[in-house]
Amino acid sequence: MIKRILLLSVLAIVTFSSISWNLPHTESADPIKGKHSYNSIKLYNLLNDKDLKFEVFEKALLGYNKLLKDKKIQNSKFLTVIDLSLSANENRFFLIDFKSNKIIHKSIVAHGRNSGGEFAKYFSNKIGSYQSSIGFYKTAETYNGKHGLSLRLDGLENSNSNARKRAIVIHSADYVSDLFIKRNGRLGRSLGCPSLPKEGFSNIIKNIKNGSVLFIYYPEKNYLKNSLLASN
């Protein structure tokens, strides 16, 4: 009798183990879930938009995950990426929605007037430089200023720590338009702010305000080497 009970117990354990190991593997859409956070390649493929380069997205996601892990993000649904290695005449502003795993908006975006003409080449964190600053930011509160609705930014790295002191904000402007490019050969430039077209601007700000991540990318060697967020 005892032997029979032991035999049945062993068979039950073996059967349960077999079922357990054959359970289907599922992955969460949450970018921080999984052994190595979210698989950046799979998520990039879900975005299905080659205008956003993989190497740029990968660094943006890396920093996002670190900030999320450290509980420094209040609005985790969105990640905004600006690729300043691209021409100002191209779409280089990308708004990612992690709920749908899609790029829900992309557009042109201006860089600072002292950063370069069509292409940004120079970057600074200094007050009065009128240059763009690269690195990770956290969006803050909105206000109405010279350009109407605007969104304040707080720099999270040494490369952009003076963002608030420099009044680096996201705002819309008439010089950020296809018409301006057609008339002038290139996009207009700001005093250092990532300025956007007027069309759809209010909806963008509504989504990303109050604690979402913004990553402004440029392949600057010192930044990529020293950034605690953009590198492993």
N, C-alpha and C positions, 0 to 999 in steps of 0.2 A: 504493500500500500504506500509506504513512504517512498519507495523507489519510483512508483508511478507518479506521485505528486511532484517529486523532483524533476522527473522527465518532462512533465507538462509545464513546469515552471521554466525550464531551459528552452523548450519550444516556444513559449510565449515571449521570452526575452529576445530570441533570435528573430521571430516574426516581427516584433515591434521595431527592432533595430533595422531590419530590411526596409520596413515602411518609412522609417525616419530618414534613412539615407537616400531614399528615392523621392522625397518630397520635391516638388518643382521649386527651382530657385527664382526668387523674385527680387527686383531692385526697386528701391524707392526713388521718386523724382526729387527728393530732398537732396541738394548738392552736398550735404555733409555726411550722408549716410553711406555705409559700406567700409570695407577694409582700408582703402586708400582715399577716403572721402568719396565724392561722386566721380565716376570714371569720366575724365574730361573729354576723352575722344568720343565716347558715346553721346555725351550731352552736346558736344559740338556738332555731331552728325544730326542730332535732333533739331538743332537750330536751323540747319540746312540753308546757310547763307555764307557763301565764300567771300563776300565783301569784308567780313570780319575774319582776319587771319587767325589760324589756329594758335600760333605761338603767342599772339596778343591775348586771345581769349584765355589760354591756359594760365598765363601770369595773372590775369584779372581774377580768375576763379581761385587761384592759389591764395591770393591776398584776401579775397572775400571769405574763404573758408577759415583762414586764420582769425580774421576779425569776428566772424560768427562764433567760432569756438571760444574766443575770449569775451564773448557777450558784449561786444562794442557796437552791434548793429541793432537798431530799433525797427527798421523797415527792411526785412530780409527778403521780401518777395522780388525785389528788383535789383539789378546790377547794371550800371551804365558804364560803357567803355568808349573812350575817345582815342583814336589812333592817329597821333600827330606825325607819324612817319608817312602818311598819305598826303596827296595834294589837297589843298584847301578847296579845290573845285570838285572833289569827290565826296561821296557819303563816307563820313568817318566818325559819326556819332551813332552809337548802337545802344538801344534800350532793351535789355533782356528781362523777360518775365519768367521766373522760375516755376510759377504755377502751371503755365502752359508749355514751358520749355521752348519758347519762341522769341525771336526778335520782333517786338511789337512796334518798334519805330526805328527808323534810321534816316539820317539827314546830313547835310553839310553842317559844319560848325567852324566858327572863326577862332583864330589864335591871336596872340598879342602882336601888336604892330612892330615891336622890336625883336620879335622871334624870327622874322623872315617874311618873304613875299608870298608866293604861291605855296612854298614849302617852309615849314617851321624848322629852324636849325639851331636856334639859341634859346636857352631857358634860364630862368632866374627866380629866386625866392626873395629878391631884394625889393624893398619898397621903392617905388618910382622907376623901376626898370621897364615897365610896360611890356614885359615878356611873360609868356606862359610858364606855368610850373607843372612839372610832371609828377606822377605818383598817385597814391591813394588819398581820397577825400571822403568825408562823410557829409551828406547833405544836412542842412539845418532848417531854420525857419524862413518863411517867405516875408516879403515886404513890398511896398509899392514905392518905386524910386524914379529916377530920371528916365529909365526905359520901361516904366510900368511894372508889372509883376516881375519880381526877381527872387532868386533863391540863394541864400547865403551858403557858403561852403567852409568847412573846417578841414585844414590840411592835417594829415595823419603821419607825415614823414618829414625828415629834415629838408627834403627838396621842396616842400610846399607849406611849411609850418606857419608862414606869415600870411596865409590866404585871407584870413579875416581882417588882419591889419591892413592889407593891401586892397581890401574891398573886392576880392575876386569872387564873383557871383555868376550864376547862370541867368542870363536875361536874353530877351529877343532884340533884334535890331534889323532895320531896313537894309543894311549893307550885307546881311546874310541871306542872299536870295540868288536864284538862277538869273534873274534879270540884271542884278549887279555884276555878276560874272560875265554876262553877255556884253555889257556896256564897257567893262573895265579890264576884261581879260583874266581876272582872278577875283576871288572873294574879298570882301572888305575885312579889316582887322580891328581888333579891340584894344583896350588898354591892359590886356592880360586875361580878360574873362573869356570863358568858353561860350560865346554868343551863338544863339540859335535863330532859325527862321521864325517868323511870327506865326505861320500856319501850324496849328496843332500845339502851340507852345503851352497853353494853359493846362491841357490834359497831361502833358509830359511832367510838368511841375507838380500837378496834383498827385501823380503816381509816385514820384521819387523823393518828395520832400520828407522832412522829419526822420532822418537817420538811415538813409540807404547809402550804398557804396558807389562811388564814382572813381574810375581808374583812368587817368590820362597817361597814355603810353608814348614813349619814344625810345628807340634803342640806344640810349646814352650809356656808355660802358660803366662809368663810375656809379650811376644810379643802379643799374642792374646788378652790379657787384655788391653794393652796400645795402640795398633795400632789404629790410627784414620781412617785408610782405610779398615782394615780387620774386623772391628767390628762396630756394629750399635751405 
